[in-house]
């Protein structure tokens, strides 16, 4: 509920401090409690010995709690590549890779050579690690590797153990971070983005965000509509479904992807030997699941149960060729034949530069739960509710339904003092890019973002596979995205295009978007 545009219901005494959108765009106005932050002068330095001298990093301070700007502070690490030209410069392009929990400080270095010159000559590229991530006062919950593993199927006999796991993660996070947790939210990261804008001396920012970064960008437009310039939201989260609904949507998107995969694979039975009809292909898959439930199937040195196969193969079905190759390898292993590593697996991604982050090994997972649990209050508290939901979801979406709906640490997360979720509902201009077959933010999710962003246009890549488009692969969506960032003109209407097969670079993504793990040799769907 909103009492005025873009502002949630808050006490009048804290409203101006908590929502800096009501403060002037620069630090010049006297009496602005955020003035010490907005007027910072970053101490820019070379990011690492093995990075170009033009690639600079700095750390700024932001309030941990924006309702108490004179209280505790937290670090936000930022980076910059000055790629714009004096004649063409429009401003800065902020970048976010997704997550929640994905570090973005390395993105300017990666995208400087991947974005068209007509874009880079207009913007300096700005990366940042969101609060709690990487070099930005990173959070940790002290989780073990087993505790970080959160893709868990529902079974009656394991529910008590999974409830204990969820409670343990929540309690360990609270023990390690305490009051800090309620401030690791999308709303506060959006506020940090506006501090970055002011520190850089910009009246507005443009933005390119992927996956979770689309939701972060949308929240920024809701909170700071007059400071948003050209926003590209690539592979979008549905703002109406955060966050439990966005995990559940993986199951909803997986079923049509599984059907499409079975049809494609049946047409290539001579290659994959998985069945001559879609029904036969699906039977082959479910027979493998049943066989692995009786006795795990060993693949690449790992013993896989039926649940491992269901959870690990979900994303691979969105990329039909890689999914077929992976299940064919699994079938050979189940039949006792030695399974060779697939020759067509995606090239390994380039390693990130070493920035000297002191983040703990569980930082990505800890930041993920911090945001996902603190952003919303719609997580049921009763484990029985998760049991009922998981059973219904598995019946409706057999491949992954119970994974998406079973209990998560957010059931036990402390909510004291956290803000309500942001309702995204505005007319700020934005361009939404969406692959038809995206495993992490399925097509329905992108359409949900389009409904919320009423001033947006959407480009749908028919037949497009993978999670992440612009700067990742050669796509028919590149031209409208480049045109918008270069000129500010959105397409006159929503577009649907198809990338010619010869231009697609399936499987290779230049910038990693955080995704769940897949089975050995299987595509991760990113």
Secondary structure, DSSP 4 states (H G I P E B T S, - for coil): -EEETTEE---HHHHHHH-GGGS-SSTTSTT-TTHHHHT-----EES-TTS-TTEEEEEEEEESSGGGTTS-EEEEEEEEE----TTT--EEEEEE--TTT---TTHHHHHTTTS-HHHHTTEEEEEEPPTTSTTSS-------HHHH-------GGGHHHHHHHHHHHHHHHHHHHGGGGGG-SHHHHHHHHHHHHHHTT-S-EEEEEETHHHHHHHHHHHH-GGGEEEEEEES---GGGTTHHHHHHHHHHHHHHHHHHHHHHHTTHHHH-S-SSHHHHHHHHHHHHHHHHHSPEEETTEEE-HHHHHHHHTGGGGSHHHHHHHHHHHHHHHTT---PPPTTPPPPPPPPP-------TTHHHHHHHHHHHHS-S---S-HHHHHHHHHHHHHHSTTTHHHHHS--GGGG---TTPPPPPPP-EEEEEEEEEEEE-SSS-HHHHHHHHHHEEEEEEEEEEEEESS--TTTS--TTHHHHHHHHHH-PPPSS-EEE---GGG--TT--SSPPP-----TTS----
